[in-house]
Amino acid sequence: METSRKISLTYLFLTFLKIGSISWGGFMALIAVVQKQLVDKDKIIREEMILDGVSLASVLPGPVAFNVVTYIGYQLRGLKGAFVSMIGILLPSFILILILAFFYTSYGELPVFNKFFLGILPAITAVVLSAGVTMAQKQVKDYKQVIICILAGFMLIFIHAFYGTLIVIFIGSLTGYFLYNRPVQENNNHQTEPLFLDFKRLALFIAIFALLVLGLWTMTIFFDPGSAGGYKILQTIFLTFSGMSVTLFGGGYVIIPAIQQVIVNGFHWLTINEFSDAIAMGQITPGPILISATFIGYHVAGILGACVATVAIFFPPGIVMIIFSGFLDRIKKSNVINAIFRGLRPAIIGMIISSAFTIGKGAVMAWPSAAIFVIVFTLLVKFRVNVVYLIPLSGVAGIILF
Protein backbone atom coordinates (compact mmCIF):
# COMPACT_ATOMS: atom_id res chain seq x y z
CA MET A 1 0.00 0.00 0.00
CA GLU A 2 3.06 2.27 -0.34
CA THR A 3 1.62 4.09 -3.36
CA SER A 4 -1.69 4.91 -1.64
CA ARG A 5 -0.60 8.46 -0.75
CA LYS A 6 0.34 9.24 -4.36
CA ILE A 7 -2.83 8.05 -6.08
CA SER A 8 -5.93 10.22 -5.81
CA LEU A 9 -9.48 8.93 -5.80
CA THR A 10 -10.17 11.21 -8.76
CA TYR A 11 -7.39 9.51 -10.72
CA LEU A 12 -8.80 6.06 -9.91
CA PHE A 13 -12.31 7.05 -10.94
CA LEU A 14 -11.33 8.76 -14.20
CA THR A 15 -8.82 6.06 -15.15
CA PHE A 16 -11.23 3.19 -14.64
CA LEU A 17 -13.98 5.24 -16.27
CA LYS A 18 -11.76 5.49 -19.35
CA ILE A 19 -10.84 1.80 -19.19
CA GLY A 20 -14.49 0.88 -18.77
CA SER A 21 -15.27 2.86 -21.94
CA ILE A 22 -12.88 0.97 -24.22
CA SER A 23 -12.57 -2.56 -22.78
CA TRP A 24 -14.44 -4.65 -25.32
CA GLY A 25 -13.99 -8.41 -25.39
CA GLY A 26 -14.60 -9.73 -21.88
CA PHE A 27 -12.44 -10.62 -18.89
CA MET A 28 -8.94 -10.95 -20.35
CA ALA A 29 -9.44 -7.98 -22.67
CA LEU A 30 -10.29 -5.74 -19.73
CA ILE A 31 -7.27 -7.05 -17.80
CA ALA A 32 -5.08 -6.35 -20.82
CA VAL A 33 -6.28 -2.74 -21.04
CA VAL A 34 -5.69 -2.29 -17.29
CA GLN A 35 -2.14 -3.59 -17.78
CA LYS A 36 -1.49 -1.25 -20.70
CA GLN A 37 -2.82 1.80 -18.84
CA LEU A 38 -1.71 1.36 -15.22
CA VAL A 39 1.54 -0.56 -15.77
CA ASP A 40 2.95 0.48 -19.15
CA LYS A 41 1.62 4.02 -19.51
CA ASP A 42 1.03 5.45 -16.02
CA LYS A 43 3.53 3.18 -14.22
CA ILE A 44 1.69 3.28 -10.91
CA ILE A 45 1.55 -0.48 -10.31
CA ARG A 46 3.56 -3.54 -11.31
CA GLU A 47 2.34 -6.62 -13.15
CA GLU A 48 2.48 -8.55 -9.88
CA MET A 49 -0.52 -6.65 -8.54
CA ILE A 50 -2.64 -7.55 -11.58
CA LEU A 51 -1.53 -11.18 -11.50
CA ASP A 52 -2.22 -11.42 -7.76
CA GLY A 53 -5.66 -9.95 -8.33
CA VAL A 54 -6.39 -12.44 -11.11
CA SER A 55 -5.18 -15.30 -8.89
CA LEU A 56 -7.49 -14.32 -6.05
CA ALA A 57 -10.47 -13.42 -8.24
CA SER A 58 -10.23 -16.74 -10.09
CA VAL A 59 -11.01 -18.70 -6.93
CA LEU A 60 -13.72 -16.36 -5.60
CA PRO A 61 -17.32 -16.00 -6.83
CA GLY A 62 -18.52 -13.31 -9.18
CA PRO A 63 -17.23 -11.53 -12.31
CA VAL A 64 -13.45 -11.97 -12.41
CA ALA A 65 -12.41 -8.79 -14.24
CA PHE A 66 -14.58 -6.58 -12.04
CA ASN A 67 -13.13 -8.23 -8.94
CA VAL A 68 -9.59 -7.59 -10.20
CA VAL A 69 -10.39 -3.89 -10.62
CA THR A 70 -11.82 -3.91 -7.09
CA TYR A 71 -8.61 -5.51 -5.84
CA ILE A 72 -6.41 -2.89 -7.52
CA GLY A 73 -8.52 -0.04 -6.15
CA TYR A 74 -8.33 -1.55 -2.67
CA GLN A 75 -4.55 -2.01 -2.85
CA LEU A 76 -4.02 1.59 -3.96
CA ARG A 77 -6.48 3.46 -1.75
CA GLY A 78 -8.22 1.02 0.58
CA LEU A 79 -11.99 0.75 0.77
CA LYS A 80 -12.61 4.16 -0.79
CA GLY A 81 -10.37 3.24 -3.70
CA ALA A 82 -12.20 -0.04 -4.18
CA PHE A 83 -15.62 1.65 -4.21
CA VAL A 84 -14.51 4.43 -6.60
CA SER A 85 -12.90 1.87 -8.94
CA MET A 86 -16.09 -0.23 -8.94
CA ILE A 87 -18.20 2.76 -9.97
CA GLY A 88 -15.71 3.94 -12.59
CA ILE A 89 -15.39 0.61 -14.40
CA LEU A 90 -19.16 0.02 -14.50
CA LEU A 91 -20.54 3.44 -15.34
CA PRO A 92 -19.74 3.59 -19.10
CA SER A 93 -21.14 0.15 -19.92
CA PHE A 94 -24.12 0.74 -17.62
CA ILE A 95 -25.07 3.93 -19.47
CA LEU A 96 -24.47 2.39 -22.90
CA ILE A 97 -26.48 -0.75 -22.14
CA LEU A 98 -29.38 1.41 -20.96
CA ILE A 99 -29.31 3.30 -24.27
CA LEU A 100 -29.14 0.03 -26.23
CA ALA A 101 -31.96 -1.46 -24.16
CA PHE A 102 -34.15 1.54 -24.95
CA PHE A 103 -33.49 1.37 -28.70
CA TYR A 104 -33.82 -2.41 -28.68
CA THR A 105 -37.21 -2.15 -27.03
CA SER A 106 -38.26 0.53 -29.52
CA TYR A 107 -36.68 -0.56 -32.80
CA GLY A 108 -35.33 -4.12 -32.48
CA GLU A 109 -31.83 -5.17 -33.65
CA LEU A 110 -29.03 -2.69 -34.37
CA PRO A 111 -26.87 -4.08 -37.24
CA VAL A 112 -24.31 -1.26 -37.05
CA PHE A 113 -23.13 -2.54 -33.68
CA ASN A 114 -22.50 -5.97 -35.17
CA LYS A 115 -20.13 -4.43 -37.73
CA PHE A 116 -18.49 -2.35 -35.02
CA PHE A 117 -17.86 -5.52 -33.03
CA LEU A 118 -16.35 -7.23 -36.12
CA GLY A 119 -13.64 -4.55 -36.07
CA ILE A 120 -13.24 -4.72 -32.32
CA LEU A 121 -12.57 -8.49 -32.10
CA PRO A 122 -9.23 -8.61 -33.96
CA ALA A 123 -8.11 -5.46 -32.14
CA ILE A 124 -8.96 -6.99 -28.77
CA THR A 125 -7.06 -10.13 -29.79
CA ALA A 126 -4.00 -7.99 -30.50
CA VAL A 127 -4.37 -6.10 -27.19
CA VAL A 128 -4.64 -9.31 -25.13
CA LEU A 129 -1.72 -10.97 -26.94
CA SER A 130 0.52 -7.93 -26.57
CA ALA A 131 -0.32 -7.66 -22.86
CA GLY A 132 0.51 -11.34 -22.34
CA VAL A 133 3.80 -11.01 -24.22
CA THR A 134 4.77 -7.92 -22.23
CA MET A 135 3.98 -9.64 -18.92
CA ALA A 136 5.92 -12.73 -19.98
CA GLN A 137 9.00 -10.67 -20.82
CA LYS A 138 9.03 -9.22 -17.31
CA GLN A 139 7.66 -12.05 -15.16
CA VAL A 140 8.86 -15.30 -16.76
CA LYS A 141 12.49 -15.46 -15.64
CA ASP A 142 13.68 -19.06 -16.03
CA TYR A 143 13.05 -22.10 -18.20
CA LYS A 144 10.78 -23.70 -15.59
CA GLN A 145 8.42 -20.74 -15.69
CA VAL A 146 8.53 -20.79 -19.50
CA ILE A 147 7.37 -24.42 -19.42
CA ILE A 148 4.61 -23.60 -16.93
CA CYS A 149 3.45 -20.70 -19.11
CA ILE A 150 3.36 -22.78 -22.31
CA LEU A 151 1.62 -25.77 -20.71
CA ALA A 152 -0.98 -23.52 -19.03
CA GLY A 153 -1.75 -21.85 -22.34
CA PHE A 154 -2.21 -25.14 -24.19
CA MET A 155 -4.35 -26.58 -21.38
CA LEU A 156 -6.76 -23.66 -21.52
CA ILE A 157 -7.01 -23.87 -25.31
CA PHE A 158 -8.03 -27.53 -25.25
CA ILE A 159 -10.06 -27.56 -22.01
CA HIS A 160 -12.94 -25.17 -22.61
CA ALA A 161 -14.91 -25.69 -19.40
CA PHE A 162 -14.41 -23.63 -16.24
CA TYR A 163 -12.75 -26.52 -14.44
CA GLY A 164 -9.89 -26.07 -16.94
CA THR A 165 -9.13 -22.72 -15.28
CA LEU A 166 -9.21 -24.34 -11.84
CA ILE A 167 -6.87 -27.10 -13.02
CA VAL A 168 -4.39 -24.55 -14.39
CA ILE A 169 -4.49 -22.54 -11.16
CA PHE A 170 -4.06 -25.65 -9.02
CA ILE A 171 -1.23 -27.17 -11.07
CA GLY A 172 0.57 -23.83 -11.38
CA SER A 173 0.36 -23.27 -7.63
CA LEU A 174 1.47 -26.81 -6.80
CA THR A 175 4.36 -26.66 -9.28
CA GLY A 176 5.52 -23.36 -7.83
CA TYR A 177 5.44 -24.81 -4.33
CA PHE A 178 7.63 -27.80 -5.20
CA LEU A 179 10.02 -25.92 -7.48
CA TYR A 180 10.57 -22.69 -5.58
CA ASN A 181 9.85 -23.33 -1.89
CA ARG A 182 13.25 -22.99 -0.24
CA PRO A 183 13.80 -22.39 3.49
CA VAL A 184 15.44 -19.06 4.24
CA GLN A 185 16.80 -17.58 7.44
CA GLU A 186 14.21 -15.64 9.39
CA ASN A 187 14.78 -11.93 9.78
CA ASN A 188 14.07 -11.22 13.42
CA ASN A 189 13.83 -7.51 12.75
CA HIS A 190 11.05 -7.98 10.21
CA GLN A 191 7.64 -7.30 11.67
CA THR A 192 4.63 -8.65 9.85
CA GLU A 193 1.22 -7.06 10.02
CA PRO A 194 -1.44 -8.87 12.02
CA LEU A 195 -3.73 -11.08 9.94
CA PHE A 196 -6.92 -9.09 10.17
CA LEU A 197 -8.83 -6.55 8.12
CA ASP A 198 -9.84 -3.11 9.32
CA PHE A 199 -13.36 -4.19 10.21
CA LYS A 200 -14.49 -0.66 11.06
CA ARG A 201 -13.84 0.50 7.52
CA LEU A 202 -15.33 -2.68 6.11
CA ALA A 203 -18.45 -2.15 8.20
CA LEU A 204 -18.65 1.41 6.85
CA PHE A 205 -18.37 0.12 3.27
CA ILE A 206 -21.10 -2.49 3.84
CA ALA A 207 -23.27 0.17 5.49
CA ILE A 208 -22.90 2.40 2.41
CA PHE A 209 -23.85 -0.54 0.21
CA ALA A 210 -26.89 -1.26 2.41
CA LEU A 211 -27.95 2.40 2.25
CA LEU A 212 -27.65 2.28 -1.53
CA VAL A 213 -29.97 -0.73 -1.65
CA LEU A 214 -32.36 0.93 0.82
CA GLY A 215 -32.33 4.05 -1.34
CA LEU A 216 -33.38 2.00 -4.37
CA TRP A 217 -36.24 0.54 -2.37
CA THR A 218 -37.31 4.01 -1.20
CA MET A 219 -37.21 5.35 -4.76
CA THR A 220 -39.47 2.49 -5.82
CA ILE A 221 -42.09 3.39 -3.24
CA PHE A 222 -41.76 7.08 -4.10
CA PHE A 223 -42.25 6.59 -7.84
CA ASP A 224 -44.93 3.94 -7.44
CA PRO A 225 -46.79 4.84 -4.21
CA GLY A 226 -49.09 2.28 -2.76
CA SER A 227 -47.92 -0.43 -5.15
CA ALA A 228 -46.43 -3.53 -3.58
CA GLY A 229 -45.82 -4.99 -7.04
CA GLY A 230 -42.99 -2.59 -7.92
CA TYR A 231 -41.32 -3.15 -4.57
CA LYS A 232 -41.65 -6.91 -4.81
CA ILE A 233 -40.23 -7.24 -8.32
CA LEU A 234 -37.18 -5.15 -7.39
CA GLN A 235 -36.69 -7.25 -4.28
CA THR A 236 -36.87 -10.39 -6.41
CA ILE A 237 -34.38 -8.96 -8.92
CA PHE A 238 -31.94 -8.06 -6.16
CA LEU A 239 -32.16 -11.36 -4.31
CA THR A 240 -31.92 -13.34 -7.55
CA PHE A 241 -28.85 -11.63 -9.00
CA SER A 242 -27.01 -11.16 -5.71
CA GLY A 243 -27.63 -14.79 -4.79
CA MET A 244 -26.15 -15.98 -8.08
CA SER A 245 -23.24 -13.56 -7.95
CA VAL A 246 -21.89 -14.87 -4.62
CA THR A 247 -22.52 -18.57 -5.19
CA LEU A 248 -21.21 -19.09 -8.74
CA PHE A 249 -17.52 -19.29 -9.60
CA GLY A 250 -15.70 -18.76 -12.88
CA GLY A 251 -16.76 -15.32 -14.11
CA GLY A 252 -19.36 -14.18 -16.60
CA TYR A 253 -19.28 -17.05 -19.08
CA VAL A 254 -19.94 -19.54 -16.28
CA ILE A 255 -22.64 -17.51 -14.56
CA ILE A 256 -24.54 -16.82 -17.80
CA PRO A 257 -26.01 -20.37 -18.13
CA ALA A 258 -27.24 -20.18 -14.54
CA ILE A 259 -28.84 -16.80 -15.23
CA GLN A 260 -30.54 -18.28 -18.26
CA GLN A 261 -32.03 -21.11 -16.19
CA VAL A 262 -33.43 -18.70 -13.62
CA ILE A 263 -34.45 -15.75 -15.82
CA VAL A 264 -35.77 -17.62 -18.88
CA ASN A 265 -36.86 -21.02 -17.60
CA GLY A 266 -37.70 -20.03 -14.02
CA PHE A 267 -39.24 -16.55 -13.90
CA HIS A 268 -39.98 -16.28 -17.65
CA TRP A 269 -38.90 -12.66 -17.58
CA LEU A 270 -37.29 -12.96 -21.04
CA THR A 271 -37.67 -15.28 -24.00
CA ILE A 272 -34.61 -17.25 -25.09
CA ASN A 273 -34.15 -14.89 -28.05
CA GLU A 274 -34.35 -11.83 -25.82
CA PHE A 275 -31.88 -13.40 -23.42
CA SER A 276 -29.48 -14.14 -26.30
CA ASP A 277 -29.76 -10.53 -27.42
CA ALA A 278 -29.05 -9.39 -23.85
CA ILE A 279 -25.85 -11.44 -23.77
CA ALA A 280 -24.86 -10.14 -27.22
CA MET A 281 -25.27 -6.57 -25.97
CA GLY A 282 -23.03 -7.40 -23.03
CA GLN A 283 -20.40 -8.54 -25.53
CA ILE A 284 -20.61 -5.61 -27.92
CA THR A 285 -20.42 -3.07 -25.09
CA PRO A 286 -17.20 -2.35 -23.17
CA GLY A 287 -16.65 -3.51 -19.62
CA PRO A 288 -17.68 -6.74 -17.87
CA ILE A 289 -19.93 -9.09 -19.87
CA LEU A 290 -22.29 -9.46 -16.91
CA ILE A 291 -23.47 -5.92 -17.60
CA SER A 292 -26.13 -7.92 -19.49
CA ALA A 293 -27.87 -7.99 -16.10
CA THR A 294 -28.58 -4.28 -16.61
CA PHE A 295 -30.52 -5.06 -19.79
CA ILE A 296 -32.49 -7.80 -18.01
CA GLY A 297 -33.33 -5.47 -15.12
CA TYR A 298 -34.42 -2.76 -17.54
CA HIS A 299 -36.60 -5.20 -19.46
CA VAL A 300 -38.31 -6.36 -16.26
CA ALA A 301 -38.66 -3.15 -14.24
CA GLY A 302 -37.35 -0.16 -16.16
CA ILE A 303 -34.47 2.05 -15.03
CA LEU A 304 -34.85 1.12 -11.36
CA GLY A 305 -34.75 -2.54 -12.30
CA ALA A 306 -31.55 -1.91 -14.26
CA CYS A 307 -29.97 -0.17 -11.26
CA VAL A 308 -30.94 -2.93 -8.83
CA ALA A 309 -29.77 -5.74 -11.14
CA THR A 310 -26.42 -4.01 -11.73
CA VAL A 311 -25.76 -3.42 -8.03
CA ALA A 312 -26.80 -6.99 -7.17
CA ILE A 313 -24.65 -8.77 -9.76
CA PHE A 314 -21.45 -6.80 -9.09
CA PHE A 315 -21.26 -5.38 -5.57
CA PRO A 316 -21.77 -8.44 -3.28
CA PRO A 317 -18.86 -10.40 -4.86
CA GLY A 318 -16.88 -7.14 -4.83
CA ILE A 319 -17.27 -7.01 -1.06
CA VAL A 320 -16.11 -10.64 -0.82
CA MET A 321 -13.07 -9.69 -2.90
CA ILE A 322 -12.24 -6.81 -0.57
CA ILE A 323 -12.41 -9.06 2.48
CA PHE A 324 -10.02 -11.62 1.00
CA SER A 325 -7.74 -8.91 -0.42
CA GLY A 326 -6.91 -7.89 3.14
CA PHE A 327 -5.74 -11.40 3.89
CA LEU A 328 -3.80 -11.86 0.66
CA ASP A 329 -1.83 -8.68 1.27
CA ARG A 330 -0.52 -10.25 4.49
CA ILE A 331 -0.03 -13.93 3.64
CA LYS A 332 2.07 -12.97 0.59
CA LYS A 333 4.95 -12.41 3.03
CA SER A 334 5.11 -16.17 3.54
CA ASN A 335 7.91 -18.05 1.74
CA VAL A 336 5.43 -20.77 0.82
CA ILE A 337 3.01 -18.26 -0.73
CA ASN A 338 5.82 -16.57 -2.65
CA ALA A 339 6.87 -19.95 -4.05
CA ILE A 340 3.28 -20.72 -5.05
CA PHE A 341 2.97 -17.39 -6.83
CA ARG A 342 6.20 -18.01 -8.76
CA GLY A 343 4.42 -20.94 -10.33
CA LEU A 344 0.99 -19.32 -10.50
CA ARG A 345 1.99 -16.09 -12.25
CA PRO A 346 3.45 -17.71 -15.39
CA ALA A 347 0.41 -20.01 -15.47
CA ILE A 348 -1.88 -16.98 -15.51
CA ILE A 349 0.24 -15.35 -18.22
CA GLY A 350 -0.17 -18.51 -20.26
CA MET A 351 -3.94 -18.25 -19.70
CA ILE A 352 -3.91 -14.63 -20.91
CA ILE A 353 -1.97 -15.49 -24.07
CA SER A 354 -4.22 -18.48 -24.81
CA SER A 355 -7.31 -16.30 -24.36
CA ALA A 356 -6.09 -14.20 -27.30
CA PHE A 357 -6.37 -17.36 -29.40
CA THR A 358 -9.87 -18.03 -28.07
CA ILE A 359 -11.04 -14.45 -28.70
CA GLY A 360 -9.46 -14.44 -32.15
CA LYS A 361 -11.44 -17.49 -33.22
CA GLY A 362 -14.60 -15.38 -33.01
CA ALA A 363 -13.30 -12.89 -35.60
CA VAL A 364 -14.36 -13.12 -39.24
CA MET A 365 -11.62 -14.92 -41.19
CA ALA A 366 -11.08 -12.21 -43.80
CA TRP A 367 -8.37 -9.76 -44.78
CA PRO A 368 -9.85 -6.79 -42.82
CA SER A 369 -9.61 -8.80 -39.58
CA ALA A 370 -6.00 -9.78 -40.31
CA ALA A 371 -5.08 -6.20 -41.23
CA ILE A 372 -6.64 -4.75 -38.06
CA PHE A 373 -4.89 -7.38 -35.91
CA VAL A 374 -1.43 -6.80 -37.43
CA ILE A 375 -1.71 -3.01 -37.35
CA VAL A 376 -2.97 -2.85 -33.75
CA PHE A 377 -0.40 -5.39 -32.51
CA THR A 378 2.44 -3.51 -34.23
CA LEU A 379 1.32 -0.13 -32.89
CA LEU A 380 1.07 -1.53 -29.37
CA VAL A 381 4.34 -3.47 -29.22
CA LYS A 382 6.64 -1.38 -31.39
CA PHE A 383 5.28 2.16 -31.02
CA ARG A 384 3.38 1.81 -27.69
CA VAL A 385 0.34 3.71 -28.98
CA ASN A 386 -2.31 4.15 -26.31
CA VAL A 387 -5.00 1.48 -26.52
CA VAL A 388 -7.58 4.18 -25.78
CA TYR A 389 -7.35 5.30 -29.41
CA LEU A 390 -6.83 1.92 -31.07
CA ILE A 391 -9.97 0.10 -29.92
CA PRO A 392 -12.57 2.71 -30.97
CA LEU A 393 -10.76 3.28 -34.28
CA SER A 394 -10.81 -0.46 -34.90
CA GLY A 395 -14.57 -0.46 -34.38
CA VAL A 396 -14.95 2.36 -36.91
CA ALA A 397 -12.74 0.40 -39.33
CA GLY A 398 -15.06 -2.56 -38.86
CA ILE A 399 -18.08 -0.46 -39.84
CA ILE A 400 -16.27 0.73 -42.97
CA LEU A 401 -14.59 -2.52 -44.05
CA PHE A 402 -17.33 -5.00 -43.25
N, C-alpha and C positions, 0 to 999 in steps of 0.2 A: 504493500500500500504506500510505497515511498513517493509515488508520483501523484498522490491524491491532492496535495496542496497546489500542484501546478495545473491541474485540469479543472476547468470551470464546468458547472452544470449547464451553462449556456452552450459551451463547446460540445458537450456530450449530446445535448438535445439536437442541436443543429447538424452535427455530424451524422448521427443515426437517422435523423430526418432525411438527410441527403442520401444516405445508404439505402434507406427504406424506399426511396423514390426510384432507384435504378437497379435494384437487386432482383431481376427476373431469373427464373430457373430453379427455384427451390432451395433446399437446405445448403448444399455445398456451394451453390452460386453465391448465396448471401455471405457465407463464411469467406469465400474468395474475395468478395468486394470489401469486407471488413479488413481482411489482411492487406489488400492493396492500399486502403485508405489510412488505417491506423498504424500499420507497421512500415510499409514502404514510403508512403508520402509524408504523413505527419510525424512518424517515428516516436510515438508516445508509449507504445507497448512493444513487447517482443513476441515472436511466434509462439513461445512457450505458453503465454497466457491464453492464446486462442486454442492451442492444442489441449491444454488442461481443461478449458471450458468444454471443448468437444468431448473429451474423455468423460467428464462428469455428466454432461447432458445426455450422453448416449446410454447411460444406465439409469436415468431418472425418467419419470413420465412426462408427457407433454411434447410440444413442438421443439425440436432440437435446436434449430437456428435461433429462435427467439430466446431460448434458455441460455445459449452462448452469449448473446448480446446482454442479457440480464447479468450474467456472470462477469462480463467485462466491466459493465457499469458499476457493479458492486465492488470489484477489485480497485477501481479507480477512485470512486467517491462514496463507497458505502451504500447504505440503503437509499439515500436520496439519488445517488448516481444510478442505481439499479432502476428505480421508478422512472426517472427522467429518460433513461435509455429505452425502457419498455414503451413509453408513450411515443418517443421519437421514431422508433423503428416501425410502429404500427400505423401511425397517423396517415402517411401517404396512401398506403394500400387500402386503409379503411375508407378514406374519402373517395378514392377511385372506384372501389367496389360498390359504394353507395350510388355513385353516378351511373355505373354500368347496370346495377340492379334496376334503377329507375327506367333507363332506356330499354332494358330487356323487357321489363313489364309492359312498357308502352309500345315498343316497336319490334320486339323479337330479336333475332340474331344480328350480330354486328360483324360482317365479313372483314372489314378493314383491320380489326384487331387480330384476326387470324393471320393476315399477311404481315402485320407488324411482328407477330410472334415468330413467323418463319425467318425473319431477319435476326431476331433476338437469339434464337437457339444456337446457331453456330458461334455467335459472339460470346454467349455465356460459356460454351464449351471451351473457347479460347481463354476466357478469364479464369475458369476453374483450373485448366491445365497449367497455365502460367503461374497461378498461385501455388499449385502443388509442386511445380518444378523449383520455384523460388524457395519454398519451405525446405524442400529436400536438399538444396544446395547448402543451406545453413544448419539444418538439424541432423541430417544423416551423415555421420562422421566416421564410420568404419564399415568394413565389409559385412559384418553381422547385421548392422542396421539396414544396409542396402538389401540384403536377402529378405529381412523381415518386411521391408517396404514393398518389394516386388511380389512376394508371396501373398501379402495382404491385398494388394491390388488385384491379382488374379483370382483370389478367393471371392472377392466381392463381385467380380464380373460374372463368375459362373454360378454363384449362389445368390439368387435374386430375392429370397425371403428375408425377413427381418432377422431371423436367427443367424443368418450369415454375418451380420454386423456384430452380434453378440459373440460369435465364434472368433472373429478377428480380434475383438477387444480382449477376449479371454486369453487367446493364444499369444497375442502380443505382450500382454501383461505377464503371463507365466514365463515366456521366453526371456523377457527383460529381467525378471527375478533371478532366474538361474544363470544368466550370462553376466549380469552386472552387479549382483549383490555381493559386495566385498566388505568384510568388517574393517572399520577404521577406528583410530583412537579417538575416544571421546574428548571433547573440548570442555573442560570443567568451567571455563569462563562463559561458555555460551548459554544463554538463558532462553528457553523456549516459552512461547506464550501459552497460557492455560487453554485447554481444549474446551472452550465454550464460546457461544455467540453472545453478542450484546443483546440480551433479551428485551431490554427496555426499548431499544430502537426497533427491534423486530416487532414488538407489541404495537408500537406507534405505526409502523408500516401496515400491519394487519388491520389496525383500527381505521386507517385512512381507506384501505380497501373496503372494509365493512361499511364505512360511511358512503363510499361511492355507490355500493350496491343499494344501500338504504335510500340514497338520493334518487336512483333510478326507480325504485318502488314508489317514492313520494311523487315523482313526476308523472308516473302512470295514473295515480289516483287524481292528481291535479288536472291532467288532460282528459281523463275519462271518469268524472266524478260519479260515484254511486254504482259503478260497474265493477263487479267482482271478476268478470270475464277477462278484462285487460290485465288485471293484477295476476290472475291465475296463470294465464298463458306466459307472461314474463317469468313468473316463478318457475314454471315448467321448463322454459328455455334455459334459465340459469342453472337449475339443478341438473338438467340433462347434459349440457355441455361441460359444466364444471366437473360432474361426476366422471365423464369420459376422459377429460383432460388429465386427471390425476390418477387414473387407474390403467391407462393404456401406454405402453412403452413403444419406442421406435420412431417417433416423429409423425409428420403429416400423412405420409403414404401408408402407414400402418393404421392410423386412427380413422382414415377415411372410410374403409369398409365397415368399421363399427358404427360410424355416423350414418352410413347408408342403411344399415339394419334398423337403427332406431328411428331415423327421420322418415325414411321411405316406407319400410315394412311395418314399423311399429306405430308411429303417430300419423302416418300418411299426410305429413305436412307438404311434401313435394312428390311429384311423380318421378320415375326413374330418369326420364329425359331432363326434367328440370334440375334434378340433382347432378346429372352429368354436366349440364351447362354451368351449374354453380362451381363444380370442381374445375372446369375449363377456365372460368373467370379467375379462379384462384391461381391458375398457372400463367395466364396471360397478364396478370397484374404483378407488380414488384412486391417484394416482401414475402413473409411466410405463406405457404400454400393453404394453411388452415384459415386464412382470411376468408375462405369460402363460407365459414360460419356466419360472417357478416351478411352475406347474401341470403342465407337461409333464415336468419333472424329477421331481415327486412321483409322477406316474402311472407313470413308468418305474422309479424306484428309491427311492421313499419320501422321507422327510424329507431324507436325505443327498443324494439326487438333486436335490431342490428347492434345497438350499443350493448345490450345485455349479453347477447351471444358472443360478441367479441371479448368482453371482459371475462366471461365465464371460461372460454376456451384457452385464453392466454395467461391470465393473472394467477389462478391457483397453482399451476405448475411452476410459474415464475417464483412464487413464494417458496415452494419446495426447493427450487434451485438456490435461492438465497440462503436458506437454512444450511444446506449441505456445502455451499461455497465457504461458509465460515469454518467448517471443519477441514475442508480440503486445504485451505490456506495454511493450516497448522500441521497437518499430518505430512505435508510435502517435505518437512524437515527431516523425516525419517529416511535412513539409508535404504531401507527396504522399498519405500515408496518411490524414492529417486531411481532405484534400479528398475522398478516396474515401469516407470514413465520413460526410461531409456528404451524400453522395448515397445511401449504403447505409442509413443509419438511417431516413430517411423511407420508403424502399422496404420495410424490415422492418416498420415501423408499418403500412403499407398491407397487408402480408401478414397481420398480426395482426388488423386490422379485417375483412379478407375472410374470415379463418378463422371469425369469428363467424357469418358468413352460411353457411359450409359446415357448421358444427356445428348451427346452427339448423334446417337442412333435415332433420336426423334427428329433430327433435321431432315429436310428434303434433300435427297441425294442428287444435287444438280450443281452446275458451276457457280451460281450466285452464293450458295451456302459455302462452298469451298473457298471462294474468293473472300467472303466476309471473315471466315475463320482465319485464313492465312494473314490477312491484313491486320485484324485485331490482335492476333497473337504476336506478330512482328512489332506492332506499335507498343504493345505492353512490355515485351521482353527487351527489345533493343532500344526503344526510344522512351520507355516509361511514361507514355501518355496516360493521363488520368482516365480511369474507367468511367468516370462520371459522364464524359463526352462520348465515349465509344459505344456504350450500350444504347442510348437513345438514337444515335446516328445509324446504328445497325438496324434498329427497328424501322427507321425511315427508309433505309436502303431496301429492306424487305418489302415495304409497300410499293416501292418503285420497280424492283427487279422481279417480283413475283406476281 
